[in-house]
Amino acid sequence: MVWGAPLGSWAAHHVREATLVGFVAFLAAVEVATTFALVDEIRDNRAILAYLVAGLIVLPTTLFSLRR
């Protein structure tokens, strides 16, 4: 928290919005992958995985289309 908030604020100020959105989408994808790998209940439920993957595709696409 001591370093993360100021560093994140500085980075958000100096990068383009598209780069920031892409980075956040990448972090979300990594979170989905690690959750899928580490939680047995999710690994067995393909519907939850499909929902998470669809969200990772639909949300950035919607944000970029609304931006244009």
Phi and psi restraints in degrees (range 20) as a CNS / XPLOR table:
assign (resid 1 and name C) (resid 2 and name N)
       (resid 2 and name CA) (resid 2 and name C) 1.0 -63.2 20.0 2
assign (resid 2 and name N) (resid 2 and name CA)
       (resid 2 and name C) (resid 3 and name N) 1.0 -42.5 20.0 2
assign (resid 2 and name C) (resid 3 and name N)
       (resid 3 and name CA) (resid 3 and name C) 1.0 -97.6 20.0 2
assign (resid 3 and name N) (resid 3 and name CA)
       (resid 3 and name C) (resid 4 and name N) 1.0 -31.0 20.0 2
assign (resid 3 and name C) (resid 4 and name N)
       (resid 4 and name CA) (resid 4 and name C) 1.0 -64.8 20.0 2
assign (resid 4 and name N) (resid 4 and name CA)
       (resid 4 and name C) (resid 5 and name N) 1.0 -46.1 20.0 2
assign (resid 4 and name C) (resid 5 and name N)
       (resid 5 and name CA) (resid 5 and name C) 1.0 -65.6 20.0 2
assign (resid 5 and name N) (resid 5 and name CA)
       (resid 5 and name C) (resid 6 and name N) 1.0 -50.4 20.0 2
assign (resid 5 and name C) (resid 6 and name N)
       (resid 6 and name CA) (resid 6 and name C) 1.0 -65.0 20.0 2
assign (resid 6 and name N) (resid 6 and name CA)
       (resid 6 and name C) (resid 7 and name N) 1.0 -38.2 20.0 2
assign (resid 6 and name C) (resid 7 and name N)
       (resid 7 and name CA) (resid 7 and name C) 1.0 -67.0 20.0 2
assign (resid 7 and name N) (resid 7 and name CA)
       (resid 7 and name C) (resid 8 and name N) 1.0 -41.8 20.0 2
assign (resid 7 and name C) (resid 8 and name N)
       (resid 8 and name CA) (resid 8 and name C) 1.0 -64.8 20.0 2
assign (resid 8 and name N) (resid 8 and name CA)
       (resid 8 and name C) (resid 9 and name N) 1.0 -39.4 20.0 2
assign (resid 8 and name C) (resid 9 and name N)
       (resid 9 and name CA) (resid 9 and name C) 1.0 -64.3 20.0 2
assign (resid 9 and name N) (resid 9 and name CA)
       (resid 9 and name C) (resid 10 and name N) 1.0 -43.9 20.0 2
assign (resid 9 and name C) (resid 10 and name N)
       (resid 10 and name CA) (resid 10 and name C) 1.0 -62.7 20.0 2
assign (resid 10 and name N) (resid 10 and name CA)
       (resid 10 and name C) (resid 11 and name N) 1.0 -45.6 20.0 2
assign (resid 10 and name C) (resid 11 and name N)
       (resid 11 and name CA) (resid 11 and name C) 1.0 -64.0 20.0 2
assign (resid 11 and name N) (resid 11 and name CA)
       (resid 11 and name C) (resid 12 and name N) 1.0 -41.5 20.0 2
assign (resid 11 and name C) (resid 12 and name N)
       (resid 12 and name CA) (resid 12 and name C) 1.0 -64.1 20.0 2
assign (resid 12 and name N) (resid 12 and name CA)
       (resid 12 and name C) (resid 13 and name N) 1.0 -31.5 20.0 2
assign (resid 12 and name C) (resid 13 and name N)
       (resid 13 and name CA) (resid 13 and name C) 1.0 -73.6 20.0 2
assign (resid 13 and name N) (resid 13 and name CA)
       (resid 13 and name C) (resid 14 and name N) 1.0 -31.1 20.0 2
assign (resid 13 and name C) (resid 14 and name N)
       (resid 14 and name CA) (resid 14 and name C) 1.0 -100.7 20.0 2
assign (resid 14 and name N) (resid 14 and name CA)
       (resid 14 and name C) (resid 15 and name N) 1.0 -6.0 20.0 2
assign (resid 14 and name C) (resid 15 and name N)
       (resid 15 and name CA) (resid 15 and name C) 1.0 -109.5 20.0 2
assign (resid 15 and name N) (resid 15 and name CA)
       (resid 15 and name C) (resid 16 and name N) 1.0 160.3 20.0 2
assign (resid 15 and name C) (resid 16 and name N)
       (resid 16 and name CA) (resid 16 and name C) 1.0 -70.2 20.0 2
assign (resid 16 and name N) (resid 16 and name CA)
       (resid 16 and name C) (resid 17 and name N) 1.0 157.0 20.0 2
assign (resid 16 and name C) (resid 17 and name N)
       (resid 17 and name CA) (resid 17 and name C) 1.0 -62.2 20.0 2
assign (resid 17 and name N) (resid 17 and name CA)
       (resid 17 and name C) (resid 18 and name N) 1.0 -40.3 20.0 2
assign (resid 17 and name C) (resid 18 and name N)
       (resid 18 and name CA) (resid 18 and name C) 1.0 -63.5 20.0 2
assign (resid 18 and name N) (resid 18 and name CA)
       (resid 18 and name C) (resid 19 and name N) 1.0 -38.2 20.0 2
assign (resid 18 and name C) (resid 19 and name N)
       (resid 19 and name CA) (resid 19 and name C) 1.0 -65.7 20.0 2
assign (resid 19 and name N) (resid 19 and name CA)
       (resid 19 and name C) (resid 20 and name N) 1.0 -42.3 20.0 2
assign (resid 19 and name C) (resid 20 and name N)
       (resid 20 and name CA) (resid 20 and name C) 1.0 -65.0 20.0 2
assign (resid 20 and name N) (resid 20 and name CA)
       (resid 20 and name C) (resid 21 and name N) 1.0 -43.6 20.0 2
assign (resid 20 and name C) (resid 21 and name N)
       (resid 21 and name CA) (resid 21 and name C) 1.0 -63.9 20.0 2
assign (resid 21 and name N) (resid 21 and name CA)
       (resid 21 and name C) (resid 22 and name N) 1.0 -40.8 20.0 2
assign (resid 21 and name C) (resid 22 and name N)
       (resid 22 and name CA) (resid 22 and name C) 1.0 -62.9 20.0 2
assign (resid 22 and name N) (resid 22 and name CA)
       (resid 22 and name C) (resid 23 and name N) 1.0 -40.9 20.0 2
assign (resid 22 and name C) (resid 23 and name N)
       (resid 23 and name CA) (resid 23 and name C) 1.0 -66.0 20.0 2
assign (resid 23 and name N) (resid 23 and name CA)
       (resid 23 and name C) (resid 24 and name N) 1.0 -41.9 20.0 2
assign (resid 23 and name C) (resid 24 and name N)
       (resid 24 and name CA) (resid 24 and name C) 1.0 -65.3 20.0 2
assign (resid 24 and name N) (resid 24 and name CA)
       (resid 24 and name C) (resid 25 and name N) 1.0 -38.9 20.0 2
assign (resid 24 and name C) (resid 25 and name N)
       (resid 25 and name CA) (resid 25 and name C) 1.0 -64.3 20.0 2
assign (resid 25 and name N) (resid 25 and name CA)
       (resid 25 and name C) (resid 26 and name N) 1.0 -38.0 20.0 2
assign (resid 25 and name C) (resid 26 and name N)
       (resid 26 and name CA) (resid 26 and name C) 1.0 -62.8 20.0 2
assign (resid 26 and name N) (resid 26 and name CA)
       (resid 26 and name C) (resid 27 and name N) 1.0 -44.6 20.0 2
assign (resid 26 and name C) (resid 27 and name N)
       (resid 27 and name CA) (resid 27 and name C) 1.0 -61.7 20.0 2
assign (resid 27 and name N) (resid 27 and name CA)
       (resid 27 and name C) (resid 28 and name N) 1.0 -39.6 20.0 2
assign (resid 27 and name C) (resid 28 and name N)
       (resid 28 and name CA) (resid 28 and name C) 1.0 -64.2 20.0 2
assign (resid 28 and name N) (resid 28 and name CA)
       (resid 28 and name C) (resid 29 and name N) 1.0 -40.3 20.0 2
assign (resid 28 and name C) (resid 29 and name N)
       (resid 29 and name CA) (resid 29 and name C) 1.0 -64.7 20.0 2
assign (resid 29 and name N) (resid 29 and name CA)
       (resid 29 and name C) (resid 30 and name N) 1.0 -39.8 20.0 2
assign (resid 29 and name C) (resid 30 and name N)
       (resid 30 and name CA) (resid 30 and name C) 1.0 -64.2 20.0 2
assign (resid 30 and name N) (resid 30 and name CA)
       (resid 30 and name C) (resid 31 and name N) 1.0 -40.0 20.0 2
assign (resid 30 and name C) (resid 31 and name N)
       (resid 31 and name CA) (resid 31 and name C) 1.0 -63.4 20.0 2
assign (resid 31 and name N) (resid 31 and name CA)
       (resid 31 and name C) (resid 32 and name N) 1.0 -42.7 20.0 2
assign (resid 31 and name C) (resid 32 and name N)
       (resid 32 and name CA) (resid 32 and name C) 1.0 -62.5 20.0 2
assign (resid 32 and name N) (resid 32 and name CA)
       (resid 32 and name C) (resid 33 and name N) 1.0 -44.2 20.0 2
assign (resid 32 and name C) (resid 33 and name N)
       (resid 33 and name CA) (resid 33 and name C) 1.0 -64.1 20.0 2
assign (resid 33 and name N) (resid 33 and name CA)
       (resid 33 and name C) (resid 34 and name N) 1.0 -43.9 20.0 2
assign (resid 33 and name C) (resid 34 and name N)
       (resid 34 and name CA) (resid 34 and name C) 1.0 -71.1 20.0 2
assign (resid 34 and name N) (resid 34 and name CA)
       (resid 34 and name C) (resid 35 and name N) 1.0 -36.5 20.0 2
assign (resid 34 and name C) (resid 35 and name N)
       (resid 35 and name CA) (resid 35 and name C) 1.0 -64.1 20.0 2
assign (resid 35 and name N) (resid 35 and name CA)
       (resid 35 and name C) (resid 36 and name N) 1.0 -43.4 20.0 2
assign (resid 35 and name C) (resid 36 and name N)
       (resid 36 and name CA) (resid 36 and name C) 1.0 -61.7 20.0 2
assign (resid 36 and name N) (resid 36 and name CA)
       (resid 36 and name C) (resid 37 and name N) 1.0 -38.0 20.0 2
assign (resid 36 and name C) (resid 37 and name N)
       (resid 37 and name CA) (resid 37 and name C) 1.0 -74.6 20.0 2
assign (resid 37 and name N) (resid 37 and name CA)
       (resid 37 and name C) (resid 38 and name N) 1.0 -30.8 20.0 2
assign (resid 37 and name C) (resid 38 and name N)
       (resid 38 and name CA) (resid 38 and name C) 1.0 -101.2 20.0 2
assign (resid 38 and name N) (resid 38 and name CA)
       (resid 38 and name C) (resid 39 and name N) 1.0 -20.5 20.0 2
assign (resid 38 and name C) (resid 39 and name N)
       (resid 39 and name CA) (resid 39 and name C) 1.0 -106.7 20.0 2
assign (resid 39 and name N) (resid 39 and name CA)
       (resid 39 and name C) (resid 40 and name N) 1.0 114.0 20.0 2
assign (resid 39 and name C) (resid 40 and name N)
       (resid 40 and name CA) (resid 40 and name C) 1.0 -62.4 20.0 2
assign (resid 40 and name N) (resid 40 and name CA)
       (resid 40 and name C) (resid 41 and name N) 1.0 -38.0 20.0 2
assign (resid 40 and name C) (resid 41 and name N)
       (resid 41 and name CA) (resid 41 and name C) 1.0 -63.4 20.0 2
assign (resid 41 and name N) (resid 41 and name CA)
       (resid 41 and name C) (resid 42 and name N) 1.0 -35.7 20.0 2
assign (resid 41 and name C) (resid 42 and name N)
       (resid 42 and name CA) (resid 42 and name C) 1.0 -76.1 20.0 2
assign (resid 42 and name N) (resid 42 and name CA)
       (resid 42 and name C) (resid 43 and name N) 1.0 -35.5 20.0 2
assign (resid 42 and name C) (resid 43 and name N)
       (resid 43 and name CA) (resid 43 and name C) 1.0 -60.3 20.0 2
assign (resid 43 and name N) (resid 43 and name CA)
       (resid 43 and name C) (resid 44 and name N) 1.0 -32.0 20.0 2
assign (resid 43 and name C) (resid 44 and name N)
       (resid 44 and name CA) (resid 44 and name C) 1.0 -85.6 20.0 2
assign (resid 44 and name N) (resid 44 and name CA)
       (resid 44 and name C) (resid 45 and name N) 1.0 -13.3 20.0 2
assign (resid 44 and name C) (resid 45 and name N)
       (resid 45 and name CA) (resid 45 and name C) 1.0 -109.4 20.0 2
assign (resid 45 and name N) (resid 45 and name CA)
       (resid 45 and name C) (resid 46 and name N) 1.0 97.7 20.0 2
assign (resid 45 and name C) (resid 46 and name N)
       (resid 46 and name CA) (resid 46 and name C) 1.0 -69.3 20.0 2
assign (resid 46 and name N) (resid 46 and name CA)
       (resid 46 and name C) (resid 47 and name N) 1.0 -25.5 20.0 2
assign (resid 46 and name C) (resid 47 and name N)
       (resid 47 and name CA) (resid 47 and name C) 1.0 -65.2 20.0 2
assign (resid 47 and name N) (resid 47 and name CA)
       (resid 47 and name C) (resid 48 and name N) 1.0 -41.4 20.0 2
assign (resid 47 and name C) (resid 48 and name N)
       (resid 48 and name CA) (resid 48 and name C) 1.0 -65.5 20.0 2
assign (resid 48 and name N) (resid 48 and name CA)
       (resid 48 and name C) (resid 49 and name N) 1.0 -42.4 20.0 2
assign (resid 48 and name C) (resid 49 and name N)
       (resid 49 and name CA) (resid 49 and name C) 1.0 -62.2 20.0 2
assign (resid 49 and name N) (resid 49 and name CA)
       (resid 49 and name C) (resid 50 and name N) 1.0 -43.0 20.0 2
assign (resid 49 and name C) (resid 50 and name N)
       (resid 50 and name CA) (resid 50 and name C) 1.0 -62.4 20.0 2
assign (resid 50 and name N) (resid 50 and name CA)
       (resid 50 and name C) (resid 51 and name N) 1.0 -39.7 20.0 2
assign (resid 50 and name C) (resid 51 and name N)
       (resid 51 and name CA) (resid 51 and name C) 1.0 -62.5 20.0 2
assign (resid 51 and name N) (resid 51 and name CA)
       (resid 51 and name C) (resid 52 and name N) 1.0 -44.2 20.0 2
assign (resid 51 and name C) (resid 52 and name N)
       (resid 52 and name CA) (resid 52 and name C) 1.0 -65.9 20.0 2
assign (resid 52 and name N) (resid 52 and name CA)
       (resid 52 and name C) (resid 53 and name N) 1.0 -43.7 20.0 2
assign (resid 52 and name C) (resid 53 and name N)
       (resid 53 and name CA) (resid 53 and name C) 1.0 -66.6 20.0 2
assign (resid 53 and name N) (resid 53 and name CA)
       (resid 53 and name C) (resid 54 and name N) 1.0 -41.7 20.0 2
assign (resid 53 and name C) (resid 54 and name N)
       (resid 54 and name CA) (resid 54 and name C) 1.0 -61.4 20.0 2
assign (resid 54 and name N) (resid 54 and name CA)
       (resid 54 and name C) (resid 55 and name N) 1.0 -40.1 20.0 2
assign (resid 54 and name C) (resid 55 and name N)
       (resid 55 and name CA) (resid 55 and name C) 1.0 -63.0 20.0 2
assign (resid 55 and name N) (resid 55 and name CA)
       (resid 55 and name C) (resid 56 and name N) 1.0 -37.6 20.0 2
assign (resid 55 and name C) (resid 56 and name N)
       (resid 56 and name CA) (resid 56 and name C) 1.0 -67.5 20.0 2
assign (resid 56 and name N) (resid 56 and name CA)
       (resid 56 and name C) (resid 57 and name N) 1.0 -25.0 20.0 2
assign (resid 56 and name C) (resid 57 and name N)
       (resid 57 and name CA) (resid 57 and name C) 1.0 -89.5 20.0 2
assign (resid 57 and name N) (resid 57 and name CA)
       (resid 57 and name C) (resid 58 and name N) 1.0 -45.1 20.0 2
assign (resid 57 and name C) (resid 58 and name N)
       (resid 58 and name CA) (resid 58 and name C) 1.0 -70.4 20.0 2
assign (resid 58 and name N) (resid 58 and name CA)
       (resid 58 and name C) (resid 59 and name N) 1.0 -43.1 20.0 2
assign (resid 58 and name C) (resid 59 and name N)
       (resid 59 and name CA) (resid 59 and name C) 1.0 -62.8 20.0 2
assign (resid 59 and name N) (resid 59 and name CA)
       (resid 59 and name C) (resid 60 and name N) 1.0 -53.6 20.0 2
assign (resid 59 and name C) (resid 60 and name N)
       (resid 60 and name CA) (resid 60 and name C) 1.0 -63.1 20.0 2
assign (resid 60 and name N) (resid 60 and name CA)
       (resid 60 and name C) (resid 61 and name N) 1.0 -36.9 20.0 2
assign (resid 60 and name C) (resid 61 and name N)
       (resid 61 and name CA) (resid 61 and name C) 1.0 -62.1 20.0 2
assign (resid 61 and name N) (resid 61 and name CA)
       (resid 61 and name C) (resid 62 and name N) 1.0 -43.2 20.0 2
assign (resid 61 and name C) (resid 62 and name N)
       (resid 62 and name CA) (resid 62 and name C) 1.0 -64.5 20.0 2
assign (resid 62 and name N) (resid 62 and name CA)
       (resid 62 and name C) (resid 63 and name N) 1.0 -43.9 20.0 2
assign (resid 62 and name C) (resid 63 and name N)
       (resid 63 and name CA) (resid 63 and name C) 1.0 -61.8 20.0 2
assign (resid 63 and name N) (resid 63 and name CA)
       (resid 63 and name C) (resid 64 and name N) 1.0 -44.0 20.0 2
assign (resid 63 and name C) (resid 64 and name N)
       (resid 64 and name CA) (resid 64 and name C) 1.0 -66.9 20.0 2
assign (resid 64 and name N) (resid 64 and name CA)
       (resid 64 and name C) (resid 65 and name N) 1.0 -37.9 20.0 2
assign (resid 64 and name C) (resid 65 and name N)
       (resid 65 and name CA) (resid 65 and name C) 1.0 -70.8 20.0 2
assign (resid 65 and name N) (resid 65 and name CA)
       (resid 65 and name C) (resid 66 and name N) 1.0 -34.6 20.0 2
assign (resid 65 and name C) (resid 66 and name N)
       (resid 66 and name CA) (resid 66 and name C) 1.0 -71.0 20.0 2
assign (resid 66 and name N) (resid 66 and name CA)
       (resid 66 and name C) (resid 67 and name N) 1.0 -29.1 20.0 2
assign (resid 66 and name C) (resid 67 and name N)
       (resid 67 and name CA) (resid 67 and name C) 1.0 -69.8 20.0 2
assign (resid 67 and name N) (resid 67 and name CA)
       (resid 67 and name C) (resid 68 and name N) 1.0 -31.6 20.0 2
